[in-house]
Amino acid sequence: MITLRNVQTTDLEQLLLIENEAFSIDEAATKEAFEERVQLIADTFIVAEKNGEILGYINGPIINEPYITDNLFKEIKENPKSGGYQSVLGLAVSKQARNQGIAKILIEKMEELVKENEREGITLTCKQELVSFYENFGFVNHGMSESTHGGVSWYNLVKLREEMD
């Protein structure tokens, strides 16, 4: 059975392996970035695991704007108790655990947190080939992002709280 929980410092090694499977070297979060996220936003850094093995994760800080900006990849702050937008800086599933609905489970958990904490919605950026993937979960494509993180073109996708079941 898959269980969801908040990230722990002891997860870092497994998380970095999954991060580097999912993203290029230029796009992937560094160990230091993950350590900062564990310290500051463990409440919105969710890990999916089965039998002690991490299968995937979703993470991101609460931001005031509806779109992710590149400065978030350099510096984040602790999450406010309520309000703002839940950003997703990373959603990744290990190669051997893909196509099992784990990303869906992680997105649904973030939606629960959005409702519980009265956030405006969830915002993320993704590459063109993943736009339809997120649209299947009810995200709306808001067009090209200003982000140039990792030297890649990104799209803004947003799902507002009132659009969540």
MILUM-178754 format. One line per 5 residues: number of its first residue (from 1); their letters; for each residue z, x, y of N, C-alpha, C. Coordinates in Angstrom, 3 decimals, decimal comma, always signed. Each point is the difference from the previous one (the first is absolute). Layout:
N
NUM	a	Z/X/Y/Z/X/Y/Z/X/Y  ...
END
This chain:
165
1	mitlr	+0,000/+0,838/-1,191/+0,000/-0,838/+1,191/+0,000/+0,882/+1,254  -0,776/-0,389/+0,977/-0,078/+0,743/+1,260/+1,140/-0,435/+0,909  +0,718/+0,971/+0,550/+1,061/-0,294/+0,949/-0,352/+0,605/+1,350  +0,468/-0,661/+1,054/-0,203/+0,482/+1,366/+1,351/+0,400/+0,568  -0,009/+1,086/+0,770/+1,235/+0,465/+0,633/-0,358/+0,834/+1,221
6	nvqtt	+1,024/+0,280/+0,807/-0,199/+0,879/+1,146/-0,091/+1,444/-0,472  -0,739/+0,783/+0,730/-0,221/+1,407/-0,328/+1,310/+0,782/+0,018  +0,032/+1,061/-0,791/+1,128/+0,926/-0,027/-0,545/+1,426/+0,129  +0,822/+0,900/+0,486/-0,412/+1,396/+0,169/-0,507/+0,592/-1,311  +0,596/-0,398/-1,109/-0,388/+0,542/-1,310/-1,401/-0,431/-0,425
11	dleql	-0,624/-0,944/+0,719/-1,343/-0,482/-0,327/-1,102/+0,891/+0,558  +0,333/+0,893/+0,906/-1,014/+0,718/+0,774/-1,073/+0,687/-0,847  +0,396/+0,672/-1,045/-0,981/+0,737/-0,797/-1,051/-0,935/-0,601  +0,451/-1,101/-0,621/-0,942/-0,964/-0,581/-0,857/-0,663/+1,088  +0,612/-0,314/+1,137/-0,739/-0,648/+1,088/-1,119/+0,894/+0,528
16	llien	+0,286/+1,284/+0,151/-1,020/+0,924/+0,504/-1,168/+0,129/-0,974  +0,268/-0,043/-1,286/-1,090/+0,039/-0,988/-0,911/-1,209/+0,161  +0,591/-1,182/+0,149/-0,789/-1,225/+0,167/-0,754/+0,037/+1,329  +0,661/+0,436/+1,058/-0,632/+0,092/+1,324/-1,245/+0,878/-0,061  +0,105/+1,120/-0,687/-1,125/+0,936/-0,055/-1,097/-0,435/-0,967
21	eafsi	+0,307/-0,918/-0,905/-1,050/-0,624/-0,827/-0,809/-1,002/+0,823  +0,694/-0,666/+0,931/-0,604/-1,120/+0,730/-0,714/+0,411/+1,286  +0,432/+1,088/+0,613/-0,525/+0,386/+1,301/-0,472/+1,447/-0,010  -0,963/+0,289/+0,868/-0,468/+1,378/+0,145/+1,109/+0,853/+0,621  -0,156/+1,302/-0,052/+0,998/+0,908/+0,579/+0,217/-0,306/+1,483
26	deaat	-1,069/-0,297/+0,724/+0,113/-0,286/+1,432/+0,692/-1,334/+0,277  -0,145/-0,954/-0,923/+0,577/-1,332/+0,192/+1,421/-0,115/-0,532  +0,323/+0,750/-1,032/+1,273/-0,158/-0,707/+1,193/+0,387/+0,868  +1,081/-0,740/-0,191/+1,249/+0,338/+0,671/+0,559/+1,292/-0,600  +0,618/+0,782/+0,834/+0,623/+1,248/-0,455/+1,381/-0,295/-0,578
31	keafe	+0,559/+0,999/-0,668/+1,360/-0,122/-0,522/+0,963/-0,278/+1,155  -0,209/+0,675/+1,121/+0,874/-0,186/+1,170/-0,104/-1,430/+0,530  -1,211/-0,550/+0,033/-0,177/-1,376/+0,469/+0,725/-0,978/-0,928  -0,125/+0,229/-1,318/+0,700/-0,860/-0,952/+1,512/+0,127/+0,151  +0,497/+1,215/+0,195/+1,442/+0,196/+0,183/+0,487/-0,774/+1,221
36	ervql	-0,791/+0,038/+1,087/+0,358/-0,735/+1,212/+0,019/-1,504/-0,276  -0,983/-0,489/-0,727/-0,056/-1,435/-0,310/+1,174/-0,420/-0,881  +0,368/+0,832/-0,953/+1,153/-0,306/-0,857/+1,264/-0,111/+0,856  +0,152/+0,904/+0,964/+1,186/+0,003/+0,853/+0,026/-1,171/+0,978  -1,155/-0,323/+0,598/-0,022/-0,956/+1,112/-0,388/-1,425/-0,378
41	iadtf	-0,868/-0,168/-0,999/-0,515/-1,352/-0,282/+0,074/-0,353/-1,487  +1,070/+0,410/-0,649/+0,146/-0,334/-1,431/-0,023/-1,516/-0,227  +0,391/-0,769/+1,030/+0,004/-1,465/-0,139/-1,410/-0,581/-0,103  -1,014/+0,750/+0,449/-1,387/-0,465/-0,121/-0,851/+1,038/-0,735  +0,623/+0,670/-0,933/-0,688/+0,947/-0,882/+0,364/-0,450/-1,414
46	ivaek	-0,906/-0,748/-0,615/+0,261/-0,661/-1,275/-0,736/+0,727/-1,125  +0,715/+0,213/-1,082/-0,527/+0,689/-1,171/-0,077/-0,985/-1,163  -1,124/+0,027/-0,730/-0,139/-0,781/-1,237/+0,163/+0,969/-1,161  +0,866/-0,353/-0,939/+0,202/+0,903/-1,130/+0,132/-0,788/-1,293  -0,241/+0,718/-1,081/+0,148/-0,556/-1,342/+0,569/+1,105/-0,878
51	ngeil	+1,112/-0,289/-0,652/+0,675/+0,974/-0,871/+0,247/+1,337/+0,709  +0,408/-0,073/+1,274/+0,321/+1,206/+0,747/-1,186/+0,761/+0,558  -1,222/-0,463/-0,281/-1,194/+0,670/+0,523/-0,547/-0,786/+1,181  -0,236/+0,692/+1,108/-0,548/-0,659/+1,190/-1,486/-0,263/-0,222  -0,381/-1,262/+0,186/-1,398/-0,415/-0,181/-0,740/-0,092/+1,329
56	gying	+0,741/-0,262/+1,077/-0,621/-0,128/+1,309/+1,043/-0,234/+1,065  -0,465/-0,067/+1,238/+0,915/-0,199/+1,120/-0,764/-0,578/+1,181  +0,769/-0,542/+0,931/-0,514/-0,459/+1,292/+1,033/+0,396/+1,036  -0,464/+0,466/+1,161/+0,952/+0,395/+1,034/-0,615/-0,080/+1,376  +0,870/-0,145/+0,986/-0,413/+0,023/+1,389/+1,115/-0,482/+0,903
61	piine	+0,019/+0,500/+1,231/+1,020/-0,419/+0,959/-0,385/-1,316/+0,689  +0,968/-0,582/+0,662/-0,244/-1,165/+0,852/-0,510/+0,522/+1,342  -1,083/-0,606/+0,489/-0,580/+0,410/+1,282/-0,122/-1,215/+0,915  -0,141/+0,243/+1,285/-0,075/-1,104/+0,968/-1,413/-0,550/+0,174  -0,992/+0,812/-0,323/-1,392/-0,397/+0,212/-0,596/-0,497/-1,321
66	pyitd	-1,102/-0,787/+0,084/-0,604/-0,500/-1,239/-0,868/+1,022/-0,730  -0,211/+1,189/+0,581/-0,859/+0,990/-0,653/+0,702/+1,347/-0,124  -0,306/+0,694/-1,076/+0,541/+1,329/-0,270/-0,699/+1,031/+0,891  +0,783/+0,917/+0,549/-0,561/+1,094/+0,793/+0,350/+1,322/-0,685  -0,777/+1,024/+0,288/+0,162/+1,280/-0,687/+1,361/+0,650/+0,210
71	nlfke	+0,665/-0,315/+1,116/+1,307/+0,622/+0,238/+1,023/-0,394/-1,069  -0,212/-1,129/-0,689/+0,923/-0,417/-1,055/+0,006/+0,973/-1,178  -1,100/+0,720/-0,189/-0,062/+0,956/-1,097/+0,773/+1,276/+0,345  +0,398/+0,133/+1,268/+0,728/+1,186/+0,448/+1,471/-0,282/+0,255  +0,284/-1,202/+0,517/+1,385/-0,305/+0,366/+0,270/-1,489/-0,175
76	ikenp	+1,072/-0,301/-0,721/+0,431/-1,383/-0,158/+1,456/-0,125/+0,406  +0,414/-1,238/+0,213/+1,388/-0,283/+0,375/+0,585/-0,976/-1,009  +1,320/-0,118/+0,014/+0,654/-0,977/-0,858/-0,494/-1,399/+0,346  +0,003/-0,872/-0,997/-0,473/-1,364/+0,192/+1,017/-0,858/+0,746  -0,480/-0,841/+0,933/+0,903/-0,976/+0,608/+0,348/-1,069/-1,046
81	ksggy	+1,065/-0,726/+0,226/+0,447/-1,017/-0,970/-0,984/-1,151/-0,127  -0,667/-0,370/+1,108/-0,956/-1,108/-0,064/-1,110/+0,235/+1,020  -1,055/-0,817/-0,129/-1,133/+0,073/+0,912/-0,959/+1,124/-0,342  -1,059/+0,108/+0,791/-1,004/+1,038/-0,180/-0,941/-0,286/-1,162  -0,858/+0,955/-0,253/-0,969/-0,078/-1,098/+0,375/+1,007/-1,081
86	qsvlg	-0,104/-0,435/-1,240/+0,196/+0,918/-1,122/-1,296/+0,780/-0,181  +0,047/+1,291/+0,265/-1,195/+0,812/-0,233/+0,010/+0,503/-1,435  -1,178/+0,300/-0,507/-0,120/+0,626/-1,316/-0,716/+1,329/+0,217  +0,773/+1,088/-0,063/-0,591/+1,328/+0,117/-0,517/+0,468/-1,353  +0,607/-0,517/-1,067/-0,437/+0,400/-1,330/+0,221/-1,093/-1,020
91	lavsk	-1,018/-0,258/-0,786/+0,077/-0,857/-1,182/-0,805/+0,733/-1,058  +0,655/+0,414/-1,061/-0,697/+0,756/-1,039/+0,586/-0,327/-1,364  -0,892/-0,002/-0,992/+0,386/-0,243/-1,386/-0,521/+1,173/-0,813  +0,825/+0,498/-0,928/-0,418/+1,139/-0,817/-1,249/-0,368/-0,804  -0,825/+1,002/-0,270/-1,279/-0,248/-0,679/+0,188/-0,750/-1,306
96	qarnq	+1,003/+0,372/-0,800/+0,163/-0,641/-1,306/+0,543/-1,421/+0,096  +0,475/-0,418/+1,192/+0,573/-1,337/+0,152/-0,885/-0,942/+0,820  -1,195/+0,431/+0,338/-0,876/-0,842/+0,828/-0,546/-1,189/-0,787  -0,441/-1,004/+0,748/-0,580/-1,236/-0,558/+0,994/-0,787/-0,844  +1,267/+0,088/+0,362/+1,047/-0,764/-0,688/+0,744/-0,933/+0,959
101	giaki	-0,508/-0,145/+1,230/+0,631/-0,892/+0,962/+1,180/+0,592/+0,750  +0,185/+1,304/-0,079/+1,154/+0,633/+0,646/-0,132/-0,036/+1,525  -1,190/+0,247/+0,525/-0,194/-0,077/+1,456/+0,343/-1,409/+0,496  -0,408/-1,012/-0,742/+0,293/-1,391/+0,371/+1,506/-0,235/+0,051  +0,725/+0,488/-1,000/+1,453/-0,150/-0,047/+0,649/+0,678/+1,212
106	liekm	-0,492/+1,180/+0,354/+0,557/+0,737/+1,139/-0,302/-0,709/+1,315  -1,213/-0,517/+0,161/-0,350/-0,749/+1,221/+0,864/-1,252/+0,103  +0,174/-0,700/-1,111/+0,832/-1,210/+0,016/+1,440/+0,318/+0,380  +0,520/+1,144/-0,440/+1,358/+0,395/+0,379/+0,082/+0,254/+1,505  -1,026/+0,651/+0,567/-0,014/+0,213/+1,453/-0,051/-1,337/+0,737
111	eelvk	-0,757/-0,955/-0,537/-0,049/-1,323/+0,621/+1,376/-0,657/+0,002  +0,748/+0,143/-1,099/+1,370/-0,528/-0,052/+0,854/+0,626/+1,097  -0,117/+1,317/+0,174/+0,776/+0,696/+1,032/-0,403/-0,464/+1,397  -1,292/-0,250/+0,204/-0,488/-0,496/+1,289/+0,658/-1,343/+0,321  +0,034/-0,891/-0,983/+0,600/-1,326/+0,215/+1,508/+0,120/+0,230
116	enere	+0,690/+0,769/-0,842/+1,451/+0,152/+0,103/+0,425/+0,555/+1,353  -0,792/+0,926/+0,538/+0,364/+0,693/+1,238/-0,769/-0,489/+1,221  -0,663/-1,155/-0,157/-0,705/-0,662/+1,101/-0,941/+0,936/+0,738  -0,807/+0,721/-0,779/-1,032/+0,865/+0,577/-1,211/-0,850/+0,365  -0,876/+0,554/+0,834/-1,224/-0,712/+0,400/-1,009/-0,072/-1,145
121	gitlt	-0,036/+1,052/-0,817/-0,955/+0,065/-1,095/-0,067/+1,421/-0,530  -1,046/+0,249/-0,798/-0,231/+1,323/-0,571/-1,300/+0,547/+0,562  -0,001/+1,267/+0,359/-1,200/+0,657/+0,489/-0,229/+1,286/-0,789  -1,269/+0,278/-0,262/-0,353/+1,223/-0,712/-1,394/+0,437/+0,410  -0,324/+1,223/-0,330/-1,371/+0,474/+0,155/-0,508/+0,388/-1,382
126	ckqel	-1,297/-0,199/-0,202/-0,592/+0,404/-1,279/-1,444/+0,411/+0,229  -0,539/+0,677/-0,996/-1,406/+0,397/+0,032/-0,870/-1,219/-0,311  -1,263/+0,089/+0,398/-0,913/-1,130/-0,153/-0,033/-0,547/-1,431  +0,041/+0,895/-0,990/-0,105/-0,464/-1,386/+1,214/-0,795/-0,476  +1,093/+0,013/+0,769/+1,185/-0,765/-0,384/+0,220/-1,260/+0,839
131	vsfye	-0,878/-0,252/+0,968/+0,160/-1,181/+0,857/+0,052/-1,271/-0,844  -0,943/-0,179/-0,913/-0,030/-1,236/-0,800/+1,217/-0,108/-0,913  +0,510/+1,140/-0,479/+1,219/+0,006/-0,820/+1,134/-0,669/+0,768  +0,208/+0,418/+1,249/+1,084/-0,567/+0,793/-0,309/-1,424/+0,459  -1,267/-0,306/+0,256/-0,358/-1,371/+0,362/+0,362/-0,965/-1,134
136	nfgfv	-0,073/+0,464/-1,247/+0,390/-0,835/-1,143/+1,475/-0,381/+0,050  +0,820/+0,765/+0,724/+1,421/-0,295/+0,154/+0,279/-0,748/+1,304  -1,051/-0,443/+0,683/+0,174/-0,781/+1,216/+0,019/+0,795/+1,290  -0,251/+1,302/-0,070/-0,076/+0,798/+1,222/-1,310/-0,300/+0,707  +0,022/+0,076/+1,327/-1,184/-0,253/+0,815/-0,460/+1,325/+0,604
141	nhgms	-1,286/+0,270/-0,138/-0,593/+1,218/+0,545/-0,146/-0,156/+1,507  +0,677/+0,859/+0,747/-0,083/-0,017/+1,458/-0,940/+1,089/+0,517  -0,837/+0,541/-0,866/-0,989/+0,982/+0,431/+0,501/+1,423/-0,062  -0,788/+0,887/+0,574/+0,290/+1,428/-0,047/+1,313/+0,329/+0,706  +0,735/+0,912/-0,619/+1,249/+0,493/+0,572/-0,297/+1,180/+0,914
146	esthg	+0,888/+0,213/+0,955/-0,101/+1,200/+0,837/+0,484/+1,228/-0,755  +0,653/-0,219/-1,140/+0,529/+1,107/-0,786/-1,122/+0,890/-0,529  +0,241/+1,287/+0,089/-0,918/+0,981/-0,599/+0,774/+0,873/-0,990  +1,117/-0,544/-0,502/+0,868/+0,724/-0,931/-0,818/+0,561/-1,161  +0,169/+1,287/-0,265/-0,701/+0,640/-1,107/-1,496/+0,151/+0,220
151	gvswy	-0,462/-0,240/+1,241/-1,423/+0,121/+0,291/-0,841/-1,104/-0,617  +0,614/-1,168/-0,213/-0,650/-1,115/-0,692/-0,120/-1,197/+0,942  -0,991/-0,864/-0,234/-0,116/-1,274/+0,720/+0,847/-1,043/-0,717  +0,833/-0,692/+0,758/+0,927/-0,987/-0,548/-0,260/-1,368/+0,616  +0,400/-1,033/-0,723/-0,086/-1,379/+0,477/+1,412/-0,556/+0,141
156	nlvkl	+0,213/-0,800/+1,066/+1,273/-0,682/+0,207/+0,007/-1,287/-0,812  +1,013/-0,169/-0,823/+0,177/-1,255/-0,725/+1,394/-0,530/+0,281  +0,078/-1,306/+0,261/+1,257/-0,621/+0,400/+0,181/-1,305/-0,774  +1,230/-0,249/-0,389/+0,371/-1,295/-0,587/+1,239/-0,483/+0,724  -0,143/-1,092/+0,740/+1,121/-0,534/+0,771/+0,962/-0,779/-0,884
161	reemd	+1,251/-0,059/+0,425/+1,036/-0,655/-0,814/-0,362/-1,445/-0,335  -0,563/-0,717/+0,960/-0,310/-1,414/-0,271/-1,132/-0,175/-1,034  -0,709/+1,081/-0,298/-1,063/-0,054/-1,011/+0,518/+0,353/-1,398  +1,279/+0,317/-0,092/+0,602/+0,353/-1,286/+0,538/-1,267/-0,654  -0,213/-0,125/-1,284/+0,457/-1,196/-0,728/+1,504/-0,102/-0,019
END
